[in-house]
Amino acid sequence: MKRIFWFFLLLIFSLPLAGQRNADFGLFAGVSSYLGDINPTRLMYSPLPAGGIFYRYNLHPRQALRTSFFVGGLTANDLDFKNAFQQSRKATFSGTVGEWSAQFEFNFFPYSTQGKRWNLTPYFAAGAGVAFINTKVLTYQPVIPFSLGFKINFYKNLGLEAEYGFRKTFYDNFDGLKDFIAPSDYSWLHNNDWYSFAGIALTWKMYNKLAGCPAFEDVDTKRKH
């Protein structure tokens, strides 16, 4: 299973190298947070600053491949809580998570940054990645990222994107409480910890070779009117 995961990850990373003329670049700024034994259900719990960069290779107005590097903080304040076995204890942790990932991106509407303004679409992205996690201990783990977002081209080759993404890990020791939740409780979520990124990205297109591309004719024709 691990060999299949690494093969899939390397394959996705190699595809954008085939050509750079259809590329977007972006800067991301936002927050990161975690779900796990200390925080089983609350979204955006104790958010800390996060940032990153990404490269997107546009296959089509609705399809793209994206590679990214994100980094952010993770923390939980002192909490008096009970686990599934009714053990009461206080817990706290803090640290950093970094991620290198590749995702396939699907736009719900045709989208292009080709010098025309006010093109917009919601999108969904999913893929594979590798995270370095430095909380109680330093470790490297495979992750499955998936995200929902909204993008808008507001001026020539510039765009803005808002995104909220979860990361499924195969690791249950962010907070030093491995197997603290009984497997029968929230098993789909708490057998392993999760983390998330939420924020806004500024994107720009450094190449303009998609103009005149047949796959993008429907986008350009509509935006010229």
N, C-alpha and C positions, 0 to 999 in steps of 0.2 A: 504493500500500500504506500509506504513512504517513497519507494522508487518511482511509482506512478506520479505522486505529488511533485517530486523534484523535476521529473521529466516535463510535466505539464508547465511548471513554473519557468523553466529554462526555455521552453518552446515559445511561450508568450513574450518573454523578454527579447527573444531574438527577432521576432517579426517586425518591430518598429525599425530595426536597423536596415531593413531592406530598402528604405527610401525615406528621406527627410523633407521632401518638398511639400508634403501634406500635413505639416506638423503644427501643433499648438504647444506653447509653453505656459506654465502657470506658477503663481506663488499663492500659497494657502496660509491663512491665519485664523485661529479659532481656539477651541478648548478641547480637552480630552478628559475622559472619566471612565469608571470601571463598574462592572456588575460581577458580584461574586458572593462569597460566604458572608461578608460583613454587610454588603448592600445587595440583597437579593432581587429587588423589584424597582427601585427608584432610578429613573432615567436622569442623566445629567447630574448625578450626585457628586458633590465636591469637585466641580470642574477646575482644571488648571490650564494655563496657557499651552498652546500647541501651534506648530507651524510646519511648513513643508514646501516641497517643489514637485512638479510633475511635468511629464512630457506626454503628449497625446498624438497618436498617428491616426488620422481620419481615413477610414476605409470608404465611407459613404456618408451622406447627410444624416443617416440614422445610426451608423455603426462606427465605433472607434476602438482602438486599443490604447490603454494608458498605463504608463509605469510611473511610480511615485516613491518619494521618500518623505515620511512624516515622522515627527518626534513630539512628544508631549509628556506632561507630568501626570502621575496617578497618586491619589492619596485617599485615606479614610481617617477621620478624626476619631478620638476616643468615643466609643459607643458601648453602652451597656445593653447587651442583647442576649437572646437565648437561641440556641441552635435547635435542630430537630429533636435532640435528646434532652431538651430542657436544661441544658447546662448554661448558666449565666456567666458571662465574662466580659471584660473590656478588651478592645482590640484597636490597634492603630497601625498604619503603615504609610510609607510614602516612597516614591521612586520615580523612575523614568521608563517610558516605553518608546522604542524607535521601530519603524517599519519600512521595509522595502517590498513593494507589491506590484503586481500586474493585474489589470482588470479589463474585462470586455465591457464596453459602454454602449447602451442602447438608448437613443433619443426617441421620444414618443412622437415628435414632429420633426420634419427635416430641418437641419440646423447647419449653418456655415458662417464663419467669420471671414467675409470676403469684401470688406469695404462698404457693405450696406448695413444700415442701422436697424435696430429694433426687431431682430430675429430672436425668437425665444422658444424654449421647450423644457418640459420636465424630462428627467432621465433616470435610468437605473444602471448600476454597475456591479459586477461581481467577478471574482477571480481567485488568486492565490498569492501568498506572500510569506515573508520571513520576518519575525519580530525579535528584537533583543529587549529583554525585560530585566530591569534592574530595580527590584524592590527589596525583598528579603534576601534574595540571592540573585546573581547574574546568570541568565540563561538565554539561549536562542531557541525559538520555537516556530514551527510552521503555523500559519494562520489562514483563515478563509475570510477575506473582506467582502462586504457587500454594502452598497450605499444607495441612497435616494437623493436626488438633487434637482435644482432648477438653474438653467443658464440663460443668459441674455446677452446678445451682441449690441453694445450701446454706442460704439463709435468706431468706424472703420474696422481695423483689425483687433479691436479690444473687446473683451467680454468680461462679465461678472458671473460667478457661480456661487450658489448656496448649497451646501451638502451636509448630510448627516449620515454617518456610516458606522456600522457595527463590525466587530472583528471576532469571529469564532476561533478560540484557541483550543489547543489540546493540552492545556496546562492548568493545574488547580492549586497554584501556590503563590499567586500574586501577593496575597495578604498573610502568608505564613499559616494558613488554616486549611491545609490539605485534608479533603474528605471530612470537613466539619459538618456539612449538610448530609443528611441521610440520603442514599441513592434514590429512595422512593419519593422524596420531596423535591419538586422542581427539577427532576432528573434531566430534562431536556436542556436546562439552563445551567444548573449548578454542579454537574459533574466536572465541569471545567469553567474557569473564569473567562469573562469577556471584557473587552474595552471598546471605546468608541471615540470617534473624532467628529466634531461639528464646527463649521465655520464658513468663511467666505474666501473665494479665490479670484484673483485677477489673472486673466489669460490674454495672451497675444499671439498672433500668427506672424511668424517671421518669413514665411514663404507665401507666394500668391500664385502657385502653379495649378491650383484647382479650378481657377477661373477658366471656363471653356470646357471643363471636363464634363462628359455626358451625364455622369452620375449626379452632378450638381446643377444641371441646367434648370431643373424645376425650382430649385432654391433661388438662383439668380434671376430667373424670369419673373417670379412673383415679387421679388424685392426691388426690382427696377421700377415697378408701377407705383 
